[in-house]
Amino acid sequence: MSIVAILGAQWGDEGKGKIVDRLASELSSGGLCVRFFGGSNAGHTIWVDGEKFVTHLLPSGIMHRHVLNLVGPAVACDLEVICDELKIAERFGSEVAIDRSAPVVLPLHMLLDGLREDRAGAKKIGTTRRGIGPLYGAFFARNAVRMGDLTNADKVRASLLERGYYEEMAALIQLYGAHAPTCDETVEWCMQFAPKVRPHLADTRRIVCAAIENDRDVLFEGAQGVLLDVFHGSQPDTTSSLCTLAGVNASFGVYQFDRVIGVAKAYATRVGSGPFPSELTDETGDRLRELGHEFGTTTGRPRRCGWLDLPLLAYACRMGGITELAITKADVLSGFETIRVASRYVFEGGVMHDDTFTSRVLRESSIGYRTLSGWKEDSLQGIKTPGAFPTEFHQFLDVIRQGLTRSSDNRIVPITMIGTGPDREDLVVL
């Protein structure tokens, strides 16, 4: 039995779905694949036999018949998205259980999300307008319609009216100059999805506890990345949820893991607003975007692209509890004459080591780079063994390892997987 967590080690969009899909295929029969936090603002892309599948809420393990896929109690559930993705699970014959306690994203939240972004103007966060921030705001204020309420329209209405939840949301929307759907319209909207989701409602915490007690494999799938974590990211330009192991701890009471795999691209990308010190706004950035097909899975927005940032990657490993790394999209860097990696931050006259990379630090630091020789091969795609990688690529990996070595205990975060292309088979295990 193994307990494994997959986390994003950058600003999301690192290719976690590909890694989860691979590890889900290796789970023992009856193993669990568990989405533990976040909402439909996260998209995981998986290619199966040349066909593209995108999931936003259900775990990436839904492409495997032998896996039980769970949506945990802290996941922000977009009912339309869940119903669409249940069709994918049905196609592959996989089983899905959704926690009864998980909060529901309502049209009220989506409307408020967009209104806040519009009002912020130049200072907008760049959210996906999927209602995630307003939903979690209500959730932590102890207000929510829960998935379990969908068993009965009266339960949905009661949750909306409890402690003035609906009234408060409607007043906020009116404050921003718009009209909210009525309470009855909101209940009706929720209940149209009830027949589809009802058969999947369960107590996922009990299921996880029983699986661990019975020595079954459990694979936890994170959303976004540590650098977008609501606590440890560059506030306010973050997501609204927990993107570290804390999300698993808080949701399921699991505190011991056999592996915690951080996923990072061989370069860096970011969507939306916020500081991005290694960002490239020149032809090189455009080239990375085109070669890597860097357009948002959820929104289609072009991603901002830049060089790999080692101090930030080391910070993500430390704050996320990451014990090993998977490097994805290494093939995108093929053909570059030189490659750069951010290797040092200087803030207020001092070199950053184990400091916290707040928004102010990221905006006001100066950074240094190392320049490396690129590899001449047109592509790394098709390589199946580590020995087939070019010498220059091994040197690139060595620089990453050096950048992740902690000076305090000389501990190295090992690189254990390399993604060399979009297909599920384009993955080399080191």
Buried (B, 14 or more C-beta within 10 A) or exposed (E): EBBBBBBBBBBBBBBBBBBBBBBBEEBEEEBBBBBBBBBBBBBBBBBEEEEEBBBBBBBBBBBBEBBBBBBBBBBBBBBEBBBBBBEBBEEBEBBBBBBBBBBBBBBBBBBBBBBBBEEBEEEBBBBBBBBBBBBBBBBEEEBBBBBBBBBEBEBBBBBBEEEEBBEBBBEBBEEEEBEBBEBEEBBEBBBEBBEBBEEBBBBBBEBBBEBBEEEBBBBBBBBBBBBBBBEBBBEEBBBBBBBBBBBBBBBBEBEEBEBBBBBBBBBBBBBBBBBBBBBBEEEBBBBBBEBBEBBBBBBEBBBBBBBBBBBBBBBBBBBBBBBBBBBBBBBBBBBBEEBBBBBBBEBEEEEBEEBEBBBEBBEEBEBEBBEBBBBEBEBBBEBEEEEEBBEBBEEBBEBBBEBBEBEEEEEEBEBBBBBBBBBBEBBBEB
